[in-house]
Amino acid sequence: MMVRKPLKTLTHPSFMALLRLSLGVVFIAASLDKIQNPENFAANIANYRLMPYQLINLVALTLPWIEVVTGIFLVLGIWIRANAWIASGMLGVFSIAILQALLRDLDISCGCFSTDPADHRMTRWTLYWNILWLSWGISVAFLDQGRHSFVEMFAGRGKRRHP
Amino acid sequence: MVGCRARVVVEAPCLFLSVLQEKLLPWRSSLFPGMVVHRFFNRALQRAERFPSFDAMKKARDMILQIAAVIAFSTALAFIVNGFRMEGLPLVMPFPPEYQCPSRMTEGLAIEIEEALAQHGRGQALFVDARSRESFDQGHIEGAISLTYSFLDPVPAAAVASLRRSGDIMVYCNTKHAERSRLMAGELSDAGLKNVSYLVGGFLGWVKAQGSYTGQKPQDYD
Protein backbone atom coordinates (compact mmCIF):
# COMPACT_ATOMS: atom_id res chain seq x y z
CA MET A 1 0.00 0.00 0.00
CA MET A 2 1.05 3.62 -0.58
CA VAL A 3 1.39 4.50 3.07
CA ARG A 4 3.33 1.48 4.22
CA LYS A 5 6.63 2.08 2.47
CA PRO A 6 7.41 5.61 3.68
CA LEU A 7 6.12 4.76 7.14
CA LYS A 8 8.27 1.65 7.20
CA THR A 9 11.29 3.73 6.16
CA LEU A 10 10.62 6.37 8.80
CA THR A 11 10.35 3.77 11.54
CA HIS A 12 13.18 1.58 10.25
CA PRO A 13 15.73 0.83 13.01
CA SER A 14 18.60 2.25 10.97
CA PHE A 15 16.73 5.49 10.38
CA MET A 16 15.96 5.70 14.08
CA ALA A 17 19.64 5.12 14.82
CA LEU A 18 20.48 7.98 12.46
CA LEU A 19 18.03 10.27 14.28
CA ARG A 20 19.51 9.24 17.59
CA LEU A 21 23.07 9.96 16.44
CA SER A 22 22.05 13.31 14.96
CA LEU A 23 20.28 14.33 18.14
CA GLY A 24 23.30 13.33 20.20
CA VAL A 25 25.65 15.35 18.01
CA VAL A 26 23.35 18.39 18.21
CA PHE A 27 23.38 18.21 21.99
CA ILE A 28 27.15 17.81 22.21
CA ALA A 29 27.70 20.75 19.85
CA ALA A 30 25.26 22.90 21.78
CA SER A 31 26.94 22.27 25.11
CA LEU A 32 30.60 23.01 24.32
CA ASP A 33 30.56 26.81 24.36
CA LYS A 34 28.26 26.87 27.37
CA ILE A 35 30.65 24.65 29.36
CA GLN A 36 33.56 26.96 28.55
CA ASN A 37 31.68 30.19 29.32
CA PRO A 38 29.21 29.58 32.15
CA GLU A 39 29.11 33.29 33.06
CA ASN A 40 27.94 34.25 29.58
CA PHE A 41 25.43 31.40 29.58
CA ALA A 42 24.09 32.64 32.92
CA ALA A 43 23.60 36.05 31.30
CA ASN A 44 21.75 34.36 28.41
CA ILE A 45 19.45 32.56 30.86
CA ALA A 46 18.85 35.79 32.80
CA ASN A 47 17.73 37.49 29.58
CA TYR A 48 14.77 35.13 29.29
CA ARG A 49 13.43 36.54 32.59
CA LEU A 50 11.85 33.22 33.47
CA MET A 51 13.36 32.06 36.73
CA PRO A 52 14.39 33.52 40.09
CA TYR A 53 17.90 34.98 39.86
CA GLN A 54 19.13 32.75 42.71
CA LEU A 55 18.74 29.67 40.46
CA ILE A 56 20.33 31.09 37.33
CA ASN A 57 23.92 30.16 38.13
CA LEU A 58 22.97 26.63 39.18
CA VAL A 59 21.13 26.06 35.91
CA ALA A 60 23.95 27.66 33.90
CA LEU A 61 26.44 25.28 35.48
CA THR A 62 24.50 22.02 35.30
CA LEU A 63 22.47 22.28 32.09
CA PRO A 64 25.40 22.17 29.64
CA TRP A 65 26.82 19.11 31.38
CA ILE A 66 23.48 17.33 31.26
CA GLU A 67 23.40 18.17 27.55
CA VAL A 68 26.86 16.82 26.83
CA VAL A 69 26.41 13.63 28.86
CA THR A 70 23.00 13.00 27.28
CA GLY A 71 24.45 13.66 23.84
CA ILE A 72 27.37 11.28 24.39
CA PHE A 73 25.08 8.55 25.71
CA LEU A 74 22.75 8.96 22.75
CA VAL A 75 25.64 8.71 20.30
CA LEU A 76 26.99 5.62 22.05
CA GLY A 77 23.51 4.14 22.42
CA ILE A 78 23.61 3.81 26.20
CA TRP A 79 20.27 3.97 28.05
CA ILE A 80 18.66 5.23 24.88
CA ARG A 81 15.09 5.70 26.11
CA ALA A 82 16.11 7.49 29.28
CA ASN A 83 18.45 9.86 27.46
CA ALA A 84 15.92 10.46 24.70
CA TRP A 85 13.38 11.47 27.31
CA ILE A 86 15.91 13.77 29.00
CA ALA A 87 16.67 15.36 25.62
CA SER A 88 12.98 15.69 24.80
CA GLY A 89 12.27 17.20 28.21
CA MET A 90 15.00 19.78 27.76
CA LEU A 91 13.88 20.61 24.24
CA GLY A 92 10.32 20.98 25.43
CA VAL A 93 11.41 23.44 28.11
CA PHE A 94 13.60 25.32 25.61
CA SER A 95 10.69 25.55 23.18
CA ILE A 96 8.44 27.02 25.85
CA ALA A 97 11.14 29.51 26.84
CA ILE A 98 11.70 30.53 23.22
CA LEU A 99 7.96 30.83 22.58
CA GLN A 100 7.43 33.08 25.59
CA ALA A 101 10.44 35.20 24.59
CA LEU A 102 9.03 35.61 21.08
CA LEU A 103 5.57 36.47 22.41
CA ARG A 104 7.06 39.04 24.80
CA ASP A 105 9.15 40.42 21.95
CA LEU A 106 12.44 40.05 23.81
CA ASP A 107 15.34 40.94 21.54
CA ILE A 108 17.82 38.46 22.98
CA SER A 109 20.26 35.86 21.88
CA CYS A 110 18.97 32.30 21.95
CA GLY A 111 22.00 30.93 23.84
CA CYS A 112 21.42 27.62 22.03
CA PHE A 113 24.84 27.03 20.49
CA SER A 114 26.81 30.11 21.50
CA THR A 115 26.94 32.33 24.57
CA ASP A 116 27.97 35.41 22.55
CA PRO A 117 25.11 37.93 22.94
CA ALA A 118 25.47 38.95 19.29
CA ASP A 119 25.11 35.40 17.98
CA HIS A 120 21.86 33.59 17.09
CA ARG A 121 19.30 36.32 17.62
CA MET A 122 16.02 34.65 18.37
CA THR A 123 13.52 34.23 15.55
CA ARG A 124 10.59 31.93 14.70
CA TRP A 125 13.08 29.55 13.05
CA THR A 126 14.76 29.03 16.41
CA LEU A 127 11.45 27.72 17.70
CA TYR A 128 10.86 25.58 14.59
CA TRP A 129 14.28 23.95 14.90
CA ASN A 130 13.62 23.17 18.56
CA ILE A 131 10.30 21.58 17.69
CA LEU A 132 11.98 19.52 14.97
CA TRP A 133 14.60 18.25 17.42
CA LEU A 134 11.89 17.59 19.98
CA SER A 135 10.12 15.39 17.42
CA TRP A 136 13.39 13.51 16.88
CA GLY A 137 13.73 12.99 20.64
CA ILE A 138 10.20 11.66 21.02
CA SER A 139 10.62 9.38 18.01
CA VAL A 140 13.85 7.96 19.40
CA ALA A 141 12.26 7.50 22.83
CA PHE A 142 9.40 5.44 21.39
CA LEU A 143 10.86 3.74 18.37
CA ASP A 144 14.63 3.30 18.69
CA GLN A 145 15.59 -0.33 19.15
CA GLY A 146 19.25 0.23 19.97
CA ARG A 147 20.60 -0.73 16.56
CA HIS A 148 24.08 0.50 15.58
CA SER A 149 24.96 1.26 19.18
CA PHE A 150 28.00 0.42 21.25
CA VAL A 151 25.83 -1.63 23.60
CA GLU A 152 24.68 -3.75 20.68
CA MET A 153 28.29 -4.13 19.49
CA PHE A 154 29.48 -5.33 22.89
CA ALA A 155 26.48 -7.56 23.34
CA GLY A 156 27.21 -9.09 19.93
CA ARG A 157 30.83 -9.73 20.90
CA GLY A 158 29.72 -11.32 24.17
CA LYS A 159 27.40 -13.67 22.35
CA ARG A 160 30.15 -14.68 19.93
CA ARG A 161 32.56 -15.46 22.79
CA HIS A 162 29.98 -17.31 24.88
CA PRO A 163 27.39 -18.76 22.49
CA MET B 1 -3.23 -2.86 47.24
CA VAL B 2 -0.07 -1.41 45.75
CA GLY B 3 -0.33 -3.87 42.85
CA CYS B 4 -3.90 -2.76 42.07
CA ARG B 5 -2.90 0.89 42.04
CA ALA B 6 0.06 0.09 39.78
CA ARG B 7 -2.26 -1.69 37.34
CA VAL B 8 -4.59 1.28 37.23
CA VAL B 9 -1.65 3.61 36.49
CA VAL B 10 -0.50 1.47 33.57
CA GLU B 11 -3.87 0.36 32.19
CA ALA B 12 -5.61 3.73 32.33
CA PRO B 13 -3.59 5.17 29.42
CA CYS B 14 -4.27 2.00 27.39
CA LEU B 15 -8.00 2.46 27.99
CA PHE B 16 -7.72 6.06 26.91
CA LEU B 17 -5.91 5.01 23.73
CA SER B 18 -8.57 2.42 22.90
CA VAL B 19 -11.33 5.03 23.23
CA LEU B 20 -9.38 7.37 20.94
CA GLN B 21 -8.89 4.56 18.45
CA GLU B 22 -12.64 3.97 18.22
CA LYS B 23 -13.20 7.67 17.56
CA LEU B 24 -10.56 7.67 14.84
CA LEU B 25 -11.90 4.62 12.96
CA PRO B 26 -13.95 6.73 10.47
CA TRP B 27 -10.68 8.41 9.40
CA ARG B 28 -9.04 5.15 8.57
CA SER B 29 -9.86 4.79 4.92
CA SER B 30 -10.07 8.44 4.00
CA LEU B 31 -7.17 10.72 4.94
CA PHE B 32 -3.47 9.96 5.09
CA PRO B 33 -2.99 11.63 8.49
CA GLY B 34 -5.86 9.62 9.88
CA MET B 35 -4.27 6.40 8.66
CA VAL B 36 -0.93 7.36 10.19
CA VAL B 37 -2.49 8.27 13.54
CA HIS B 38 -4.63 5.14 13.56
CA ARG B 39 -1.62 2.95 12.84
CA PHE B 40 0.34 4.68 15.61
CA PHE B 41 -2.36 4.13 18.21
CA ASN B 42 -2.84 0.54 17.05
CA ARG B 43 0.81 -0.23 17.57
CA ALA B 44 0.89 1.57 20.91
CA LEU B 45 -2.04 -0.54 22.09
CA GLN B 46 -0.50 -3.76 20.81
CA ARG B 47 2.67 -3.00 22.70
CA ALA B 48 0.82 -2.09 25.87
CA GLU B 49 -1.21 -5.32 25.71
CA ARG B 50 1.88 -7.43 25.20
CA PHE B 51 3.40 -6.73 28.59
CA PRO B 52 1.70 -7.42 31.88
CA SER B 53 1.60 -4.55 34.37
CA PHE B 54 4.45 -5.79 36.48
CA ASP B 55 6.97 -5.80 33.64
CA ALA B 56 5.85 -2.39 32.47
CA MET B 57 6.24 -1.02 35.96
CA LYS B 58 9.72 -2.49 36.18
CA LYS B 59 10.74 -0.89 32.92
CA ALA B 60 9.33 2.44 33.98
CA ARG B 61 11.16 2.22 37.27
CA ASP B 62 14.45 1.36 35.51
CA MET B 63 14.03 4.26 33.12
CA ILE B 64 13.38 6.70 35.94
CA LEU B 65 16.48 5.44 37.74
CA GLN B 66 18.56 5.86 34.59
CA ILE B 67 17.29 9.42 34.12
CA ALA B 68 18.14 10.22 37.74
CA ALA B 69 21.60 8.67 37.34
CA VAL B 70 22.39 10.72 34.23
CA ILE B 71 21.27 13.95 35.87
CA ALA B 72 23.17 13.19 39.10
CA PHE B 73 26.35 12.26 37.21
CA SER B 74 26.17 15.39 35.04
CA THR B 75 25.56 17.61 38.05
CA ALA B 76 28.51 16.10 39.90
CA LEU B 77 30.74 16.66 36.87
CA ALA B 78 29.57 20.26 36.64
CA PHE B 79 30.37 20.96 40.29
CA ILE B 80 33.78 19.27 40.07
CA VAL B 81 34.83 21.19 36.95
CA ASN B 82 33.50 24.45 38.42
CA GLY B 83 35.55 23.81 41.56
CA PHE B 84 38.72 23.45 39.52
CA ARG B 85 38.12 26.56 37.43
CA MET B 86 40.20 29.59 38.39
CA GLU B 87 37.15 31.81 38.43
CA GLY B 88 34.38 29.39 39.27
CA LEU B 89 30.82 30.58 39.07
CA PRO B 90 29.12 30.92 42.49
CA LEU B 91 26.29 28.41 42.81
CA VAL B 92 23.86 31.12 43.88
CA MET B 93 23.84 34.41 42.02
CA PRO B 94 24.48 37.00 44.76
CA PHE B 95 22.27 39.74 43.33
CA PRO B 96 19.90 40.24 40.40
CA PRO B 97 21.57 40.34 36.98
CA GLU B 98 20.35 43.89 36.27
CA TYR B 99 22.62 45.08 39.11
CA GLN B 100 25.69 43.50 37.61
CA CYS B 101 28.16 45.22 35.31
CA PRO B 102 27.21 44.45 31.71
CA SER B 103 30.73 43.31 30.85
CA ARG B 104 34.15 42.99 32.31
CA MET B 105 36.56 45.85 31.82
CA THR B 106 38.92 45.20 28.97
CA GLU B 107 42.50 44.53 29.94
CA GLY B 108 45.49 45.24 27.75
CA LEU B 109 48.09 42.84 26.38
CA ALA B 110 51.09 42.07 28.59
CA ILE B 111 54.67 42.67 27.51
CA GLU B 112 57.68 41.24 29.32
CA ILE B 113 60.52 43.44 30.47
CA GLU B 114 63.12 41.92 28.14
CA GLU B 115 61.06 42.71 25.07
CA ALA B 116 60.24 46.17 26.40
CA LEU B 117 63.97 46.81 26.96
CA ALA B 118 64.72 45.81 23.39
CA GLN B 119 62.01 48.11 22.00
CA HIS B 120 63.19 50.95 24.23
CA GLY B 121 66.72 50.47 22.94
CA ARG B 122 65.50 50.70 19.32
CA GLY B 123 63.40 53.74 20.15
CA GLN B 124 60.33 52.01 18.76
CA ALA B 125 57.88 52.45 21.62
CA LEU B 126 56.35 55.28 23.58
CA PHE B 127 56.30 54.60 27.32
CA VAL B 128 53.33 56.02 29.23
CA ASP B 129 53.57 56.37 33.02
CA ALA B 130 50.12 55.70 34.55
CA ARG B 131 51.14 56.72 38.07
CA SER B 132 50.47 60.04 39.76
CA ARG B 133 52.37 63.13 38.63
CA GLU B 134 54.21 63.16 41.94
CA SER B 135 55.50 59.62 41.49
CA PHE B 136 56.48 60.42 37.89
CA ASP B 137 58.48 63.43 39.01
CA GLN B 138 60.37 61.32 41.59
CA GLY B 139 61.54 58.89 38.93
CA HIS B 140 60.41 57.37 35.65
CA ILE B 141 61.56 55.37 32.64
CA GLU B 142 63.75 57.47 30.39
CA GLY B 143 61.72 59.12 27.66
CA ALA B 144 58.34 58.25 29.22
CA ILE B 145 55.41 60.65 29.35
CA SER B 146 53.07 61.09 32.31
CA LEU B 147 49.37 60.29 31.93
CA THR B 148 47.83 59.61 35.33
CA TYR B 149 45.20 56.87 35.30
CA SER B 150 42.05 57.46 37.32
CA PHE B 151 39.79 54.53 38.23
CA LEU B 152 36.80 56.88 38.24
CA ASP B 153 37.30 58.98 35.14
CA PRO B 154 38.08 57.90 31.59
CA VAL B 155 41.37 58.76 29.88
CA PRO B 156 40.93 62.30 28.46
CA ALA B 157 39.99 62.37 24.80
CA ALA B 158 42.75 64.88 24.04
CA ALA B 159 45.33 62.48 25.46
CA VAL B 160 43.92 59.60 23.42
CA ALA B 161 44.02 61.75 20.28
CA SER B 162 47.67 62.68 20.85
CA LEU B 163 48.59 59.02 21.42
CA ARG B 164 47.05 57.98 18.11
CA ARG B 165 50.03 59.49 16.33
CA SER B 166 52.43 57.21 18.21
CA GLY B 167 53.53 53.72 17.20
CA ASP B 168 53.75 51.03 19.87
CA ILE B 169 52.54 52.22 23.28
CA MET B 170 53.69 50.62 26.52
CA VAL B 171 51.93 51.61 29.70
CA TYR B 172 53.54 51.01 33.06
CA CYS B 173 52.93 51.69 36.72
CA ASN B 174 54.49 50.35 39.91
CA THR B 175 51.89 48.06 41.45
CA LYS B 176 52.61 44.37 42.03
CA HIS B 177 50.11 43.05 39.51
CA ALA B 178 50.17 46.08 37.22
CA GLU B 179 46.56 46.93 37.96
CA ARG B 180 46.70 50.56 36.81
CA SER B 181 48.66 49.95 33.63
CA ARG B 182 46.62 46.84 32.74
CA LEU B 183 43.34 48.72 32.91
CA MET B 184 44.70 51.83 31.21
CA ALA B 185 46.08 49.73 28.35
CA GLY B 186 42.67 48.09 28.02
CA GLU B 187 40.90 51.44 27.98
CA LEU B 188 43.27 52.78 25.31
CA SER B 189 42.72 49.64 23.23
CA ASP B 190 38.96 50.10 23.54
CA ALA B 191 39.40 53.69 22.39
CA GLY B 192 40.81 52.34 19.14
CA LEU B 193 44.56 52.58 19.67
CA LYS B 194 46.55 49.72 18.18
CA ASN B 195 49.59 47.99 19.71
CA VAL B 196 48.95 49.01 23.30
CA SER B 197 50.45 46.83 25.99
CA TYR B 198 51.26 47.03 29.69
CA LEU B 199 54.63 46.29 31.29
CA VAL B 200 54.75 43.19 33.46
CA GLY B 201 56.82 43.93 36.55
CA GLY B 202 56.26 47.70 36.35
CA PHE B 203 58.83 50.42 37.08
CA LEU B 204 60.49 48.41 39.83
CA GLY B 205 60.99 45.41 37.52
CA TRP B 206 62.36 47.75 34.82
CA VAL B 207 64.95 49.19 37.21
CA LYS B 208 65.95 45.72 38.45
CA ALA B 209 66.47 44.64 34.82
CA GLN B 210 68.93 47.51 34.35
CA GLY B 211 66.58 49.55 32.21
CA SER B 212 67.44 53.24 31.83
CA TYR B 213 65.51 55.67 33.99
CA THR B 214 65.72 59.17 35.41
CA GLY B 215 65.32 60.30 38.99
CA GLN B 216 65.14 58.01 42.00
CA LYS B 217 64.73 54.28 41.72
CA PRO B 218 61.76 52.85 43.58
CA GLN B 219 62.37 50.80 46.73
CA ASP B 220 59.29 48.62 46.44
CA TYR B 221 55.93 48.32 44.75
CA ASP B 222 53.24 50.91 45.59
Boltz contact constraints between the chains, C-beta under 6 A:
constraints:
  - contact:
      token1: [A, 3]
      token2: [B, 35]
      max_distance: 6.0
  - contact:
      token1: [A, 38]
      token2: [B, 89]
      max_distance: 6.0
  - contact:
      token1: [A, 46]
      token2: [B, 97]
      max_distance: 6.0
  - contact:
      token1: [A, 53]
      token2: [B, 93]
      max_distance: 6.0
  - contact:
      token1: [A, 53]
      token2: [B, 96]
      max_distance: 6.0
  - contact:
      token1: [A, 54]
      token2: [B, 92]
      max_distance: 6.0
  - contact:
      token1: [A, 56]
      token2: [B, 93]
      max_distance: 6.0
  - contact:
      token1: [A, 57]
      token2: [B, 89]
      max_distance: 6.0
  - contact:
      token1: [A, 57]
      token2: [B, 90]
      max_distance: 6.0
  - contact:
      token1: [A, 57]
      token2: [B, 91]
      max_distance: 6.0
  - contact:
      token1: [A, 57]
      token2: [B, 93]
      max_distance: 6.0
  - contact:
      token1: [A, 58]
      token2: [B, 91]
      max_distance: 6.0
  - contact:
      token1: [A, 61]
      token2: [B, 78]
      max_distance: 6.0
  - contact:
      token1: [A, 61]
      token2: [B, 82]
      max_distance: 6.0
  - contact:
      token1: [A, 61]
      token2: [B, 89]
      max_distance: 6.0
  - contact:
      token1: [A, 62]
      token2: [B, 75]
      max_distance: 6.0
  - contact:
      token1: [A, 62]
      token2: [B, 78]
      max_distance: 6.0
  - contact:
      token1: [A, 65]
      token2: [B, 74]
      max_distance: 6.0
  - contact:
      token1: [A, 65]
      token2: [B, 77]
      max_distance: 6.0
  - contact:
      token1: [A, 65]
      token2: [B, 78]
      max_distance: 6.0
  - contact:
      token1: [A, 66]
      token2: [B, 74]
      max_distance: 6.0
  - contact:
      token1: [A, 69]
      token2: [B, 70]
      max_distance: 6.0
  - contact:
      token1: [A, 69]
      token2: [B, 74]
      max_distance: 6.0
  - contact:
      token1: [A, 79]
      token2: [B, 66]
      max_distance: 6.0
  - contact:
      token1: [A, 81]
      token2: [B, 63]
      max_distance: 6.0
  - contact:
      token1: [A, 82]
      token2: [B, 63]
      max_distance: 6.0
  - contact:
      token1: [A, 82]
      token2: [B, 66]
      max_distance: 6.0
  - contact:
      token1: [A, 82]
      token2: [B, 67]
      max_distance: 6.0
  - contact:
      token1: [A, 86]
      token2: [B, 67]
      max_distance: 6.0
